Amino acid sequence: MEYLKNSGFLLSVVGDDLKPAENTAFPISCHPDILHCHLSDGKVFHGDPAKPGPLYPADCIYNACSTGKFFIHNLKITDPSLLALAEDSGLIKIHVPQGYTRCSALPIDENSIITYDQGIARACREQNGPDVLLVRPGHVELPGYNCGFIGGCGGRAGNEIVFNGDLSAHPDFEAIEGFIRERGLDLVYFKDEPLTDIGSVIEEVF
């Protein structure tokens, strides 16, 4: 995403400088959220490109969603090194059924996420997790697959939530926009291209 690079952010965005996950399916092998996980205070965990496997759930051992306060993942499959770092960072663990958690959930701030996944939403509610905006599934492209995921098409960069493509075409656009702006954040999207899953926007602060 040229917008982010031109704005001076240091990000793993689409994989220009990202070594692919060696054994995963080609369409997602350079997705940042397959190998990296933002934890808190700009700290990003970098996974081993040789470790994720070709099939679910071995391909999503690093695909946790961290808000900076909550660490949300299927904790039965989380890679031990990532889980240990989350614990050392003092993050509150939330167990969910979904292994592709970061793909499925978009962290907005420490206490808020957007997801289409009812299992994630229910687990967050039952385990005193973050506030959740539940949106309709689909309406996101992912080359090589039938559809992409709301978490994978965006992320936070500074004080902005940036979406890769035309968020206004999503049927829940108004709810998404309101949820983000209520939290004092700006919203950026691009009307000249379809909303597309690029494996999340993950900012790293050095």
C-alpha positions as CSV (number, residue, x, y, z in Angstrom):
1,M,0.0,0.0,0.0
2,E,1.8,3.1,-1.3
3,Y,-0.3,5.4,1.0
4,L,1.3,3.9,4.1
5,K,4.8,3.9,2.7
6,N,4.4,7.5,1.5
7,S,3.1,8.5,4.9
8,G,6.4,7.3,6.5
9,F,5.1,4.3,8.4
10,L,7.3,1.3,9.0
11,L,5.1,-1.7,8.3
12,S,4.8,-5.2,7.2
13,V,2.1,-4.5,4.6
14,V,2.0,-6.8,1.7
15,G,5.3,-8.6,1.8
16,D,7.6,-6.5,-0.3
17,D,10.5,-7.2,2.2
18,L,8.8,-10.2,3.9
19,K,10.3,-13.6,3.5
20,P,7.4,-16.0,2.6
21,A,6.1,-18.6,5.0
22,E,7.8,-21.5,3.2
23,N,5.2,-24.2,3.5
24,T,1.9,-22.3,3.4
25,A,-0.5,-21.9,0.4
26,F,1.0,-19.5,-2.1
27,P,-1.8,-16.9,-2.0
28,I,-1.2,-16.3,1.7
29,S,2.5,-17.1,2.0
30,C,3.6,-13.4,2.0
31,H,0.7,-12.2,4.2
32,P,2.2,-10.4,7.2
33,D,-0.4,-11.9,9.6
34,I,0.8,-15.5,8.8
35,L,4.2,-14.7,10.3
36,H,3.9,-11.6,12.4
37,C,1.8,-10.5,15.4
38,H,1.6,-7.0,16.9
39,L,1.6,-7.3,20.7
40,S,1.7,-3.9,22.4
41,D,3.5,-0.6,22.3
42,G,4.6,-1.2,18.7
43,K,6.2,-4.5,19.6
44,V,5.8,-7.1,16.8
45,F,6.6,-10.8,17.1
46,H,8.4,-12.2,14.1
47,G,7.7,-15.9,13.5
48,D,9.9,-18.5,11.9
49,P,9.1,-18.7,8.1
50,A,9.8,-22.4,8.1
51,K,7.4,-23.2,11.0
52,P,3.8,-22.7,9.7
53,G,2.5,-25.8,7.9
54,P,0.5,-26.1,4.7
55,L,-2.9,-26.9,6.2
56,Y,-5.2,-25.5,8.8
57,P,-4.5,-25.1,11.7
58,A,-0.7,-25.5,11.2
59,D,-0.7,-22.4,8.9
60,C,-2.2,-20.1,11.5
61,I,0.0,-20.7,14.6
62,Y,1.0,-17.0,14.6
63,N,-2.3,-15.6,13.4
64,A,-3.4,-14.1,16.8
65,C,-5.3,-10.9,17.2
66,S,-3.7,-8.6,19.8
67,T,-5.3,-5.3,20.8
68,G,-2.4,-4.2,23.0
69,K,-4.5,-5.4,26.0
70,F,-6.1,-8.6,24.9
71,F,-4.4,-11.6,23.1
72,I,-7.1,-13.4,21.1
73,H,-6.5,-16.7,19.5
74,N,-7.3,-20.4,19.5
75,L,-4.8,-21.0,22.4
76,K,-4.7,-24.7,21.6
77,I,-2.7,-24.0,18.5
78,T,-0.8,-20.8,19.3
79,D,2.9,-21.3,18.8
80,P,4.6,-21.5,22.3
81,S,7.1,-18.8,21.6
82,L,4.4,-16.3,20.6
83,L,2.2,-17.3,23.6
84,A,5.1,-16.9,26.0
85,L,5.8,-13.4,24.7
86,A,2.2,-12.4,25.0
87,E,2.2,-13.6,28.6
88,D,5.5,-11.7,29.3
89,S,3.8,-8.6,27.8
90,G,1.0,-8.9,30.3
91,L,-1.7,-9.4,27.7
92,I,-5.1,-10.9,28.8
93,K,-5.6,-14.1,26.9
94,I,-9.0,-14.8,25.2
95,H,-9.5,-18.3,23.8
96,V,-11.6,-18.5,20.6
97,P,-12.5,-21.4,18.3
98,Q,-11.1,-19.6,15.2
99,G,-7.4,-20.2,14.3
100,Y,-7.4,-17.5,11.7
101,T,-8.1,-14.9,14.3
102,R,-6.2,-11.9,13.0
103,C,-7.6,-12.6,9.5
104,S,-11.1,-12.6,11.1
105,A,-10.8,-9.8,13.5
106,L,-9.6,-6.2,13.1
107,P,-8.2,-4.6,16.3
108,I,-9.3,-0.9,16.6
109,D,-8.0,0.1,20.0
110,E,-7.1,-1.7,23.2
111,N,-10.7,-2.4,24.0
112,S,-12.3,-2.8,20.6
113,I,-12.4,-5.1,17.6
114,I,-14.4,-5.6,14.5
115,T,-15.2,-9.2,13.3
116,Y,-17.6,-11.2,11.2
117,D,-17.0,-14.3,13.3
118,Q,-19.7,-15.1,15.8
119,G,-17.5,-17.5,17.7
120,I,-14.9,-14.7,18.3
121,A,-17.7,-12.3,19.3
122,R,-19.2,-14.8,21.7
123,A,-15.9,-15.7,23.3
124,C,-15.0,-12.0,23.8
125,R,-18.4,-11.4,25.5
126,E,-18.2,-14.5,27.7
127,Q,-14.5,-13.9,28.8
128,N,-14.9,-10.2,29.5
129,G,-12.9,-9.3,26.4
130,P,-12.9,-6.3,24.1
131,D,-16.0,-4.6,22.7
132,V,-17.0,-6.2,19.5
133,L,-18.7,-4.8,16.4
134,L,-20.1,-7.9,14.5
135,V,-20.4,-7.3,10.8
136,R,-21.6,-9.5,7.9
137,P,-19.1,-12.0,6.5
138,G,-17.8,-11.7,3.0
139,H,-17.6,-8.6,0.8
140,V,-13.8,-8.8,0.8
141,E,-11.7,-10.2,-2.0
142,L,-8.8,-12.6,-1.6
143,P,-7.1,-13.7,-4.8
144,G,-7.0,-17.5,-5.0
145,Y,-10.0,-17.9,-2.6
146,N,-13.7,-17.4,-2.7
147,C,-13.5,-14.5,-0.3
148,G,-11.3,-12.7,2.1
149,F,-11.7,-11.5,5.7
150,I,-12.4,-8.1,7.4
151,G,-9.3,-8.3,9.6
152,G,-7.0,-9.1,6.7
153,C,-7.9,-6.0,4.7
154,G,-6.8,-3.4,7.2
155,G,-5.1,-2.4,10.4
156,R,-4.1,0.6,12.5
157,A,-1.3,2.9,11.6
158,G,-0.8,5.7,14.0
159,N,-4.2,7.3,14.6
160,E,-5.7,5.9,11.5
161,I,-7.5,2.7,10.7
162,V,-6.5,2.0,7.1
163,F,-8.5,-0.3,4.8
164,N,-7.1,-1.7,1.5
165,G,-9.8,-0.8,-0.9
166,D,-13.3,0.6,-1.0
167,L,-14.8,0.1,2.5
168,S,-17.8,2.2,1.5
169,A,-19.0,-0.8,-0.7
170,H,-19.3,-3.0,2.4
171,P,-23.0,-3.3,3.5
172,D,-22.0,-2.5,7.1
173,F,-19.9,0.6,6.2
174,E,-21.9,3.1,8.3
175,A,-21.6,0.9,11.4
176,I,-17.9,0.3,10.8
177,E,-17.3,4.0,10.3
178,G,-19.2,5.0,13.4
179,F,-17.5,2.4,15.5
180,I,-14.1,3.7,14.5
181,R,-14.8,7.4,14.7
182,E,-16.5,7.0,18.2
183,R,-13.1,5.9,19.4
184,G,-11.4,9.1,18.2
185,L,-9.7,7.5,15.2
186,D,-9.5,8.5,11.6
187,L,-10.7,6.2,8.8
188,V,-8.8,5.8,5.5
189,Y,-10.0,3.7,2.5
190,F,-9.6,3.8,-1.3
191,K,-12.6,3.9,-3.6
192,D,-10.6,3.1,-6.8
193,E,-10.1,-0.6,-5.8
194,P,-12.1,-3.4,-4.3
195,L,-11.8,-4.2,-0.6
196,T,-9.1,-6.8,-0.6
197,D,-7.5,-9.0,2.0
198,I,-3.7,-8.4,2.0
199,G,-2.9,-10.2,5.3
200,S,-3.5,-7.2,7.6
201,V,-1.7,-3.9,8.2
202,I,0.8,-4.4,11.0
203,E,2.7,-1.4,12.3
204,E,6.0,-1.8,14.0
205,V,7.4,1.0,16.1
206,F,11.2,1.1,16.6
